[in-house]
Amino acid sequence: MKPHFDNITVFIISIGEDTTEECEEALKAQDCTFTIKYIKDTYPMSAAFQRMPDECDTKYFIQVDSDMILKSHAVQTLYNEIKKTPFMTYMVFGQLYEKGVGDSGAVKCWKRWLFNYLSFRDLRAVDRDVYRRTKWFGLRYKNLRNSLGLHQARETDFTRYLKTKSDVEKRRYLRITPYRHDMKLLETSVHNLPATSYELLGALFGALTSKERLLRSKDFRLENERYEDLCRFLLIDRGSVSARDRAIDKERLTKLFYGSYIDRSGDHTNITRLALAKTAISIFGNNGTADSSELIKILAR
């Protein structure tokens, strides 16, 4: 008989991914039993995360996104490890592996008591904000340095766009130089057109995201609605986005991307941002009268 752990809750966070059932089956196949609770269709990300401590009545809880497929020993490993940690260690985690990528994300086990004093705030890097604040009190987390499962994201055209956009936004928020990741991302996206049209669109719009939106945590529902608005504005179908590579002045695009990336003023009249918006319209849009300032406004909603 499997051991039952009544001191831990596993939360499955889902927005309807088609990997949810596989995620659930992997949890049912664990070598122990425990309470499972669901957090479905909650936006933005910070609100979904905060529901975990708010609805948890056990000493520990594990966060499982619905695209995480855990190994059969994962929950017991996390539970056994966190029980052994000293008071000042508030979370332990194991790595996840993604095919073609390598280490990609983590499955985390938290001590519930931490959230008597802190909460998940509506900021771009929700977890990193918690880590930063815990350092003020000398608290720490522990990396178990072993793989506890798979990160098995299912790609669609929209998720390719959104992942690229969100990654650019996150790195801008963290003030990571564009030369570390995103200038290469731009170059690769342009070089591999038209196959990388959705990635290029995401990169350009991520560089155009306003200061107000850059600070907020990711909101899938809002992003989906905004994407529909952007496609209507550009007079394109969301399922058939294709860049006009002949319209791309690569040297100019690189300069505009860099200038927009590093701009954090939030000024909708910034000349560089307006020029990049106009360039994005010329590359992707079918609307000959489209106004670049209107595109920036849509991205700021």
Backbone hydrogen bonds, N-H to C=O, Kabsch-Sander energy under -0.5 kcal/mol:
donor,donor_aa,acceptor,acceptor_aa,energy
5,F,33,T,-2.7
6,D,4,H,-0.7
8,I,5,F,-0.7
9,T,60,Y,-1.6
10,V,35,T,-2.9
11,F,9,T,-0.6
11,F,62,I,-2.9
12,I,10,V,-0.5
12,I,37,K,-2.6
13,I,11,F,-0.6
13,I,64,V,-2.3
14,S,12,I,-0.6
14,S,39,I,-2.7
20,T,17,E,-1.5
23,C,19,T,-2.3
24,E,20,T,-2.5
25,E,21,E,-2.4
26,A,22,E,-1.9
27,L,23,C,-1.5
28,K,24,E,-2.2
29,A,25,E,-1.3
30,Q,27,L,-1.3
31,D,72,S,-2.4
33,T,3,P,-2.5
35,T,8,I,-1.1
37,K,10,V,-2.6
39,I,12,I,-2.8
40,K,38,Y,-0.5
41,D,14,S,-2.4
45,M,218,K,-2.7
47,A,44,P,-0.6
48,A,44,P,-1.7
49,F,45,M,-2.6
50,Q,46,S,-2.3
51,R,47,A,-1.3
52,M,48,A,-0.5
52,M,49,F,-1.4
54,D,50,Q,-1.9
55,E,51,R,-2.1
56,C,52,M,-0.7
56,C,53,P,-0.5
60,Y,7,N,-1.7
61,F,110,W,-2.0
62,I,9,T,-2.6
63,Q,108,K,-2.2
64,V,11,F,-2.7
64,V,62,I,-0.6
66,S,13,I,-2.0
68,M,65,D,-2.1
69,I,67,D,-0.5
69,I,150,L,-2.6
70,L,68,M,-0.7
71,K,148,L,-2.6
74,A,71,K,-1.9
77,T,73,H,-2.6
78,L,74,A,-2.5
79,Y,75,V,-2.7
80,N,76,Q,-2.8
81,E,77,T,-2.2
82,I,78,L,-2.6
83,K,79,Y,-1.7
84,K,80,N,-0.8
84,K,81,E,-0.6
85,T,81,E,-0.6
85,T,82,I,-0.8
89,T,86,P,-1.8
90,Y,88,M,-0.7
90,Y,140,R,-2.2
91,M,140,R,-0.6
92,V,109,C,-2.2
93,F,142,K,-2.1
94,G,107,V,-2.0
95,Q,146,N,-1.9
96,L,105,G,-1.6
97,Y,149,G,-2.4
98,E,102,G,-2.9
101,V,98,E,-2.3
102,G,98,E,-2.9
104,S,96,L,-3.1
107,V,94,G,-2.3
108,K,63,Q,-0.8
108,K,106,A,-0.5
109,C,92,V,-3.0
110,W,61,F,-3.2
110,W,108,K,-0.5
111,K,90,Y,-2.3
112,R,59,K,-2.6
112,R,110,W,-0.6
114,L,111,K,-1.3
115,F,112,R,-1.5
116,N,113,W,-2.0
117,Y,114,L,-1.6
118,L,114,L,-1.4
121,R,119,S,-0.7
123,L,121,R,-2.4
124,R,215,L,-1.5
126,V,124,R,-0.9
129,D,125,A,-2.0
130,V,126,V,-1.3
131,Y,127,D,-2.5
132,R,128,R,-2.6
133,R,129,D,-1.9
134,T,130,V,-2.3
135,K,131,Y,-1.3
136,W,132,R,-0.6
136,W,133,R,-0.9
137,F,134,T,-1.4
138,G,135,K,-1.4
139,L,134,T,-2.1
140,R,88,M,-2.4
142,K,91,M,-2.3
144,L,93,F,-2.9
144,L,142,K,-0.6
148,L,95,Q,-3.0
150,L,69,I,-2.7
151,H,97,Y,-2.4
152,Q,67,D,-3.2
152,Q,150,L,-0.7
153,A,151,H,-0.5
155,E,153,A,-0.5
160,R,156,T,-2.3
161,Y,157,D,-2.1
162,L,158,F,-3.0
163,K,159,T,-2.7
164,T,160,R,-1.8
165,K,161,Y,-2.5
166,S,162,L,-3.0
167,D,163,K,-2.5
168,V,164,T,-2.2
169,E,165,K,-2.4
170,K,166,S,-2.7
171,R,167,D,-2.1
172,R,168,V,-2.2
173,Y,169,E,-2.7
174,L,170,K,-2.2
175,R,172,R,-1.2
176,I,171,R,-2.8
180,R,177,T,-1.9
181,H,177,T,-0.6
183,M,178,P,-2.8
185,L,181,H,-1.9
186,L,182,D,-2.3
187,E,183,M,-2.2
188,T,184,K,-2.8
189,S,185,L,-2.5
190,V,186,L,-2.3
191,H,187,E,-2.4
192,N,188,T,-2.0
193,L,190,V,-1.2
195,A,192,N,-1.0
196,T,192,N,-0.6
197,S,194,P,-1.7
200,L,196,T,-2.4
201,L,197,S,-2.5
202,G,198,Y,-2.2
203,A,199,E,-2.4
204,L,200,L,-2.5
205,F,201,L,-2.4
206,G,202,G,-2.2
207,A,203,A,-1.8
208,L,204,L,-1.1
209,T,205,F,-0.9
214,L,210,S,-2.4
215,L,211,K,-1.4
216,R,213,R,-1.0
223,E,219,D,-2.7
224,N,220,F,-2.4
225,E,221,R,-2.1
226,R,222,L,-2.9
227,Y,223,E,-2.3
228,E,224,N,-1.7
229,D,225,E,-1.9
230,L,226,R,-2.7
231,C,227,Y,-2.4
232,R,228,E,-2.2
233,F,229,D,-2.5
234,L,230,L,-2.5
235,L,231,C,-0.8
236,I,231,C,-2.6
240,S,237,D,-2.1
244,R,283,I,-2.0
245,D,243,A,-1.2
247,A,244,R,-2.1
248,I,245,D,-1.4
249,D,247,A,-0.6
250,K,248,I,-1.0
253,L,249,D,-2.9
254,T,250,K,-2.3
255,K,251,E,-1.7
256,L,252,R,-2.5
257,F,253,L,-2.7
258,Y,254,T,-2.3
259,G,255,K,-2.4
260,S,256,L,-2.4
261,Y,257,F,-2.6
262,I,258,Y,-2.0
263,D,259,G,-0.7
268,H,266,G,-0.6
270,N,267,D,-1.5
274,L,270,N,-2.4
275,A,271,I,-2.2
276,L,272,T,-2.3
277,A,273,R,-2.5
278,K,274,L,-2.3
279,T,275,A,-2.1
280,A,276,L,-2.6
281,I,277,A,-2.1
282,S,278,K,-2.0
283,I,279,T,-1.9
284,F,280,A,-2.4
285,G,281,I,-2.5
286,N,234,L,-3.6
288,G,286,N,-0.9
290,A,287,N,-1.5
292,S,290,A,-0.5
294,E,291,D,-0.6
295,L,291,D,-1.6
296,I,292,S,-1.8
297,K,293,S,-1.6
298,I,294,E,-2.1
299,L,295,L,-2.0
300,A,296,I,-1.0
301,R,297,K,-0.6
301,R,298,I,-1.1
